[in-house]
Amino acid sequence: MERLDIRTNVEDEWIGLMWEAKQLGLSIQEIREFLQAAQQQDTRES
């Protein structure tokens, strides 16, 4: 049951983030590029 709650929370958070991105006029492609750049930065810092 705990696992289901975590999944629901993650899905709710993702929906919220997508809604905020839409309000800011960001496309999914722009978000992907940002996440890739952030991941590369994390890799370099590790």
mmCIF file of the N, C-alpha and C atoms, coordinates in Angstrom:
data_MODEL
# 
_entry.id   MODEL 
# 
loop_
_atom_site.group_PDB 
_atom_site.id 
_atom_site.type_symbol 
_atom_site.label_atom_id 
_atom_site.label_alt_id 
_atom_site.label_comp_id 
_atom_site.label_asym_id 
_atom_site.label_entity_id 
_atom_site.label_seq_id 
_atom_site.pdbx_PDB_ins_code 
_atom_site.Cartn_x 
_atom_site.Cartn_y 
_atom_site.Cartn_z 
_atom_site.occupancy 
_atom_site.B_iso_or_equiv 
_atom_site.pdbx_formal_charge 
_atom_site.auth_seq_id 
_atom_site.auth_comp_id 
_atom_site.auth_asym_id 
_atom_site.auth_atom_id 
_atom_site.pdbx_PDB_model_num 
ATOM 1   N N  . MET A 1 1  ? 0.826  -1.195 0.000   1.00 0.00 ? 1  MET A N  1 
ATOM 2   C CA . MET A 1 1  ? 0.000  0.000  0.000   1.00 0.00 ? 1  MET A CA 1 
ATOM 3   C C  . MET A 1 1  ? 0.869  1.258  0.000   1.00 0.00 ? 1  MET A C  1 
ATOM 4   N N  . GLU A 1 2  ? 1.945  1.210  0.768   1.00 0.00 ? 2  GLU A N  1 
ATOM 5   C CA . GLU A 1 2  ? 2.880  2.342  0.826   1.00 0.00 ? 2  GLU A CA 1 
ATOM 6   C C  . GLU A 1 2  ? 3.417  2.676  -0.563  1.00 0.00 ? 2  GLU A C  1 
ATOM 7   N N  . ARG A 1 3  ? 3.747  1.649  -1.326  1.00 0.00 ? 3  ARG A N  1 
ATOM 8   C CA . ARG A 1 3  ? 4.302  1.847  -2.669  1.00 0.00 ? 3  ARG A CA 1 
ATOM 9   C C  . ARG A 1 3  ? 3.297  2.573  -3.574  1.00 0.00 ? 3  ARG A C  1 
ATOM 10  N N  . LEU A 1 4  ? 2.039  2.216  -3.475  1.00 0.00 ? 4  LEU A N  1 
ATOM 11  C CA . LEU A 1 4  ? 0.994  2.856  -4.267  1.00 0.00 ? 4  LEU A CA 1 
ATOM 12  C C  . LEU A 1 4  ? 0.881  4.335  -3.906  1.00 0.00 ? 4  LEU A C  1 
ATOM 13  N N  . ASP A 1 5  ? 0.971  4.645  -2.615  1.00 0.00 ? 5  ASP A N  1 
ATOM 14  C CA . ASP A 1 5  ? 0.909  6.039  -2.170  1.00 0.00 ? 5  ASP A CA 1 
ATOM 15  C C  . ASP A 1 5  ? 2.064  6.844  -2.740  1.00 0.00 ? 5  ASP A C  1 
ATOM 16  N N  . ILE A 1 6  ? 3.251  6.265  -2.758  1.00 0.00 ? 6  ILE A N  1 
ATOM 17  C CA . ILE A 1 6  ? 4.425  6.960  -3.299  1.00 0.00 ? 6  ILE A CA 1 
ATOM 18  C C  . ILE A 1 6  ? 4.225  7.218  -4.784  1.00 0.00 ? 6  ILE A C  1 
ATOM 19  N N  . ARG A 1 7  ? 3.735  6.216  -5.495  1.00 0.00 ? 7  ARG A N  1 
ATOM 20  C CA . ARG A 1 7  ? 3.503  6.385  -6.938  1.00 0.00 ? 7  ARG A CA 1 
ATOM 21  C C  . ARG A 1 7  ? 2.482  7.491  -7.192  1.00 0.00 ? 7  ARG A C  1 
ATOM 22  N N  . THR A 1 8  ? 1.418  7.504  -6.420  1.00 0.00 ? 8  THR A N  1 
ATOM 23  C CA . THR A 1 8  ? 0.393  8.537  -6.568  1.00 0.00 ? 8  THR A CA 1 
ATOM 24  C C  . THR A 1 8  ? 0.989  9.913  -6.306  1.00 0.00 ? 8  THR A C  1 
ATOM 25  N N  . ASN A 1 9  ? 1.815  10.027 -5.277  1.00 0.00 ? 9  ASN A N  1 
ATOM 26  C CA . ASN A 1 9  ? 2.444  11.309 -4.964  1.00 0.00 ? 9  ASN A CA 1 
ATOM 27  C C  . ASN A 1 9  ? 3.358  11.768 -6.091  1.00 0.00 ? 9  ASN A C  1 
ATOM 28  N N  . VAL A 1 10 ? 4.125  10.851 -6.656  1.00 0.00 ? 10 VAL A N  1 
ATOM 29  C CA . VAL A 1 10 ? 5.027  11.195 -7.761  1.00 0.00 ? 10 VAL A CA 1 
ATOM 30  C C  . VAL A 1 10 ? 4.216  11.636 -8.974  1.00 0.00 ? 10 VAL A C  1 
ATOM 31  N N  . GLU A 1 11 ? 3.157  10.911 -9.271  1.00 0.00 ? 11 GLU A N  1 
ATOM 32  C CA . GLU A 1 11 ? 2.310  11.282 -10.409 1.00 0.00 ? 11 GLU A CA 1 
ATOM 33  C C  . GLU A 1 11 ? 1.677  12.655 -10.192 1.00 0.00 ? 11 GLU A C  1 
ATOM 34  N N  . ASP A 1 12 ? 1.197  12.911 -8.986  1.00 0.00 ? 12 ASP A N  1 
ATOM 35  C CA . ASP A 1 12 ? 0.603  14.217 -8.675  1.00 0.00 ? 12 ASP A CA 1 
ATOM 36  C C  . ASP A 1 12 ? 1.638  15.325 -8.818  1.00 0.00 ? 12 ASP A C  1 
ATOM 37  N N  . GLU A 1 13 ? 2.846  15.067 -8.341  1.00 0.00 ? 13 GLU A N  1 
ATOM 38  C CA . GLU A 1 13 ? 3.924  16.060 -8.441  1.00 0.00 ? 13 GLU A CA 1 
ATOM 39  C C  . GLU A 1 13 ? 4.262  16.329 -9.907  1.00 0.00 ? 13 GLU A C  1 
ATOM 40  N N  . TRP A 1 14 ? 4.337  15.268 -10.710 1.00 0.00 ? 14 TRP A N  1 
ATOM 41  C CA . TRP A 1 14 ? 4.654  15.412 -12.136 1.00 0.00 ? 14 TRP A CA 1 
ATOM 42  C C  . TRP A 1 14 ? 3.577  16.229 -12.852 1.00 0.00 ? 14 TRP A C  1 
ATOM 43  N N  . ILE A 1 15 ? 2.320  15.931 -12.558 1.00 0.00 ? 15 ILE A N  1 
ATOM 44  C CA . ILE A 1 15 ? 1.218  16.688 -13.162 1.00 0.00 ? 15 ILE A CA 1 
ATOM 45  C C  . ILE A 1 15 ? 1.322  18.156 -12.770 1.00 0.00 ? 15 ILE A C  1 
ATOM 46  N N  . GLY A 1 16 ? 1.634  18.420 -11.513 1.00 0.00 ? 16 GLY A N  1 
ATOM 47  C CA . GLY A 1 16 ? 1.799  19.799 -11.055 1.00 0.00 ? 16 GLY A CA 1 
ATOM 48  C C  . GLY A 1 16 ? 2.930  20.508 -11.774 1.00 0.00 ? 16 GLY A C  1 
ATOM 49  N N  . LEU A 1 17 ? 4.040  19.816 -11.956 1.00 0.00 ? 17 LEU A N  1 
ATOM 50  C CA . LEU A 1 17 ? 5.183  20.412 -12.657 1.00 0.00 ? 17 LEU A CA 1 
ATOM 51  C C  . LEU A 1 17 ? 4.853  20.693 -14.116 1.00 0.00 ? 17 LEU A C  1 
ATOM 52  N N  . MET A 1 18 ? 4.153  19.770 -14.750 1.00 0.00 ? 18 MET A N  1 
ATOM 53  C CA . MET A 1 18 ? 3.771  19.973 -16.147 1.00 0.00 ? 18 MET A CA 1 
ATOM 54  C C  . MET A 1 18 ? 2.804  21.151 -16.277 1.00 0.00 ? 18 MET A C  1 
ATOM 55  N N  . TRP A 1 19 ? 1.895  21.293 -15.320 1.00 0.00 ? 19 TRP A N  1 
ATOM 56  C CA . TRP A 1 19 ? 0.951  22.407 -15.343 1.00 0.00 ? 19 TRP A CA 1 
ATOM 57  C C  . TRP A 1 19 ? 1.705  23.732 -15.203 1.00 0.00 ? 19 TRP A C  1 
ATOM 58  N N  . GLU A 1 20 ? 2.667  23.767 -14.259 1.00 0.00 ? 20 GLU A N  1 
ATOM 59  C CA . GLU A 1 20 ? 3.466  24.980 -14.082 1.00 0.00 ? 20 GLU A CA 1 
ATOM 60  C C  . GLU A 1 20 ? 4.266  25.298 -15.341 1.00 0.00 ? 20 GLU A C  1 
ATOM 61  N N  . ALA A 1 21 ? 4.847  24.285 -15.957 1.00 0.00 ? 21 ALA A N  1 
ATOM 62  C CA . ALA A 1 21 ? 5.622  24.490 -17.185 1.00 0.00 ? 21 ALA A CA 1 
ATOM 63  C C  . ALA A 1 21 ? 4.735  25.075 -18.281 1.00 0.00 ? 21 ALA A C  1 
ATOM 64  N N  . LYS A 1 22 ? 3.531  24.558 -18.386 1.00 0.00 ? 22 LYS A N  1 
ATOM 65  C CA . LYS A 1 22 ? 2.595  25.067 -19.397 1.00 0.00 ? 22 LYS A CA 1 
ATOM 66  C C  . LYS A 1 22 ? 2.272  26.536 -19.123 1.00 0.00 ? 22 LYS A C  1 
ATOM 67  N N  . GLN A 1 23 ? 2.086  26.873 -17.862 1.00 0.00 ? 23 GLN A N  1 
ATOM 68  C CA . GLN A 1 23 ? 1.795  28.260 -17.495 1.00 0.00 ? 23 GLN A CA 1 
ATOM 69  C C  . GLN A 1 23 ? 2.959  29.181 -17.861 1.00 0.00 ? 23 GLN A C  1 
ATOM 70  N N  . LEU A 1 24 ? 4.175  28.652 -17.779 1.00 0.00 ? 24 LEU A N  1 
ATOM 71  C CA . LEU A 1 24 ? 5.373  29.429 -18.110 1.00 0.00 ? 24 LEU A CA 1 
ATOM 72  C C  . LEU A 1 24 ? 5.671  29.420 -19.606 1.00 0.00 ? 24 LEU A C  1 
ATOM 73  N N  . GLY A 1 25 ? 4.915  28.629 -20.354 1.00 0.00 ? 25 GLY A N  1 
ATOM 74  C CA . GLY A 1 25 ? 5.112  28.568 -21.796 1.00 0.00 ? 25 GLY A CA 1 
ATOM 75  C C  . GLY A 1 25 ? 6.258  27.667 -22.217 1.00 0.00 ? 25 GLY A C  1 
ATOM 76  N N  . LEU A 1 26 ? 6.641  26.731 -21.352 1.00 0.00 ? 26 LEU A N  1 
ATOM 77  C CA . LEU A 1 26 ? 7.729  25.806 -21.682 1.00 0.00 ? 26 LEU A CA 1 
ATOM 78  C C  . LEU A 1 26 ? 7.176  24.583 -22.405 1.00 0.00 ? 26 LEU A C  1 
ATOM 79  N N  . SER A 1 27 ? 7.915  24.123 -23.392 1.00 0.00 ? 27 SER A N  1 
ATOM 80  C CA . SER A 1 27 ? 7.516  22.903 -24.093 1.00 0.00 ? 27 SER A CA 1 
ATOM 81  C C  . SER A 1 27 ? 8.174  21.700 -23.421 1.00 0.00 ? 27 SER A C  1 
ATOM 82  N N  . ILE A 1 28 ? 7.660  20.527 -23.708 1.00 0.00 ? 28 ILE A N  1 
ATOM 83  C CA . ILE A 1 28 ? 8.242  19.299 -23.159 1.00 0.00 ? 28 ILE A CA 1 
ATOM 84  C C  . ILE A 1 28 ? 9.692  19.166 -23.625 1.00 0.00 ? 28 ILE A C  1 
ATOM 85  N N  . GLN A 1 29 ? 9.967  19.534 -24.875 1.00 0.00 ? 29 GLN A N  1 
ATOM 86  C CA . GLN A 1 29 ? 11.333 19.458 -25.403 1.00 0.00 ? 29 GLN A CA 1 
ATOM 87  C C  . GLN A 1 29 ? 12.268 20.357 -24.594 1.00 0.00 ? 29 GLN A C  1 
ATOM 88  N N  . GLU A 1 30 ? 11.826 21.556 -24.260 1.00 0.00 ? 30 GLU A N  1 
ATOM 89  C CA . GLU A 1 30 ? 12.654 22.466 -23.464 1.00 0.00 ? 30 GLU A CA 1 
ATOM 90  C C  . GLU A 1 30 ? 12.923 21.892 -22.080 1.00 0.00 ? 30 GLU A C  1 
ATOM 91  N N  . ILE A 1 31 ? 11.926 21.253 -21.498 1.00 0.00 ? 31 ILE A N  1 
ATOM 92  C CA . ILE A 1 31 ? 12.096 20.638 -20.181 1.00 0.00 ? 31 ILE A CA 1 
ATOM 93  C C  . ILE A 1 31 ? 13.092 19.490 -20.274 1.00 0.00 ? 31 ILE A C  1 
ATOM 94  N N  . ARG A 1 32 ? 12.981 18.663 -21.313 1.00 0.00 ? 32 ARG A N  1 
ATOM 95  C CA . ARG A 1 32 ? 13.920 17.548 -21.495 1.00 0.00 ? 32 ARG A CA 1 
ATOM 96  C C  . ARG A 1 32 ? 15.351 18.058 -21.624 1.00 0.00 ? 32 ARG A C  1 
ATOM 97  N N  . GLU A 1 33 ? 15.538 19.108 -22.420 1.00 0.00 ? 33 GLU A N  1 
ATOM 98  C CA . GLU A 1 33 ? 16.877 19.668 -22.598 1.00 0.00 ? 33 GLU A CA 1 
ATOM 99  C C  . GLU A 1 33 ? 17.425 20.186 -21.274 1.00 0.00 ? 33 GLU A C  1 
ATOM 100 N N  . PHE A 1 34 ? 16.581 20.840 -20.492 1.00 0.00 ? 34 PHE A N  1 
ATOM 101 C CA . PHE A 1 34 ? 17.004 21.342 -19.189 1.00 0.00 ? 34 PHE A CA 1 
ATOM 102 C C  . PHE A 1 34 ? 17.403 20.190 -18.267 1.00 0.00 ? 34 PHE A C  1 
ATOM 103 N N  . LEU A 1 35 ? 16.585 19.132 -18.228 1.00 0.00 ? 35 LEU A N  1 
ATOM 104 C CA . LEU A 1 35 ? 16.881 17.989 -17.371 1.00 0.00 ? 35 LEU A CA 1 
ATOM 105 C C  . LEU A 1 35 ? 18.170 17.291 -17.795 1.00 0.00 ? 35 LEU A C  1 
ATOM 106 N N  . GLN A 1 36 ? 18.407 17.174 -19.099 1.00 0.00 ? 36 GLN A N  1 
ATOM 107 C CA . GLN A 1 36 ? 19.645 16.561 -19.584 1.00 0.00 ? 36 GLN A CA 1 
ATOM 108 C C  . GLN A 1 36 ? 20.853 17.396 -19.168 1.00 0.00 ? 36 GLN A C  1 
ATOM 109 N N  . ALA A 1 37 ? 20.742 18.711 -19.293 1.00 0.00 ? 37 ALA A N  1 
ATOM 110 C CA . ALA A 1 37 ? 21.844 19.592 -18.902 1.00 0.00 ? 37 ALA A CA 1 
ATOM 111 C C  . ALA A 1 37 ? 22.100 19.483 -17.398 1.00 0.00 ? 37 ALA A C  1 
ATOM 112 N N  . ALA A 1 38 ? 21.045 19.416 -16.604 1.00 0.00 ? 38 ALA A N  1 
ATOM 113 C CA . ALA A 1 38 ? 21.194 19.294 -15.154 1.00 0.00 ? 38 ALA A CA 1 
ATOM 114 C C  . ALA A 1 38 ? 21.840 17.961 -14.793 1.00 0.00 ? 38 ALA A C  1 
ATOM 115 N N  . GLN A 1 39 ? 21.451 16.901 -15.492 1.00 0.00 ? 39 GLN A N  1 
ATOM 116 C CA . GLN A 1 39 ? 22.025 15.582 -15.227 1.00 0.00 ? 39 GLN A CA 1 
ATOM 117 C C  . GLN A 1 39 ? 23.514 15.573 -15.575 1.00 0.00 ? 39 GLN A C  1 
ATOM 118 N N  . GLN A 1 40 ? 23.887 16.191 -16.684 1.00 0.00 ? 40 GLN A N  1 
ATOM 119 C CA . GLN A 1 40 ? 25.294 16.265 -17.068 1.00 0.00 ? 40 GLN A CA 1 
ATOM 120 C C  . GLN A 1 40 ? 26.084 17.060 -16.033 1.00 0.00 ? 40 GLN A C  1 
ATOM 121 N N  . GLN A 1 41 ? 25.493 18.128 -15.515 1.00 0.00 ? 41 GLN A N  1 
ATOM 122 C CA . GLN A 1 41 ? 26.155 18.934 -14.491 1.00 0.00 ? 41 GLN A CA 1 
ATOM 123 C C  . GLN A 1 41 ? 26.374 18.105 -13.230 1.00 0.00 ? 41 GLN A C  1 
ATOM 124 N N  . ASP A 1 42 ? 25.367 17.329 -12.821 1.00 0.00 ? 42 ASP A N  1 
ATOM 125 C CA . ASP A 1 42 ? 25.498 16.464 -11.650 1.00 0.00 ? 42 ASP A CA 1 
ATOM 126 C C  . ASP A 1 42 ? 26.609 15.450 -11.857 1.00 0.00 ? 42 ASP A C  1 
ATOM 127 N N  . THR A 1 43 ? 26.699 14.882 -13.058 1.00 0.00 ? 43 THR A N  1 
ATOM 128 C CA . THR A 1 43 ? 27.725 13.890 -13.364 1.00 0.00 ? 43 THR A CA 1 
ATOM 129 C C  . THR A 1 43 ? 29.116 14.515 -13.257 1.00 0.00 ? 43 THR A C  1 
ATOM 130 N N  . ARG A 1 44 ? 29.264 15.726 -13.761 1.00 0.00 ? 44 ARG A N  1 
ATOM 131 C CA . ARG A 1 44 ? 30.557 16.413 -13.695 1.00 0.00 ? 44 ARG A CA 1 
ATOM 132 C C  . ARG A 1 44 ? 30.954 16.726 -12.257 1.00 0.00 ? 44 ARG A C  1 
ATOM 133 N N  . GLU A 1 45 ? 29.982 17.062 -11.418 1.00 0.00 ? 45 GLU A N  1 
ATOM 134 C CA . GLU A 1 45 ? 30.275 17.426 -10.035 1.00 0.00 ? 45 GLU A CA 1 
ATOM 135 C C  . GLU A 1 45 ? 30.583 16.210 -9.173  1.00 0.00 ? 45 GLU A C  1 
ATOM 136 N N  . SER A 1 46 ? 30.166 15.026 -9.601  1.00 0.00 ? 46 SER A N  1 
ATOM 137 C CA . SER A 1 46 ? 30.390 13.808 -8.811  1.00 0.00 ? 46 SER A CA 1 
ATOM 138 C C  . SER A 1 46 ? 31.805 13.318 -8.913  1.00 0.00 ? 46 SER A C  1 
# 
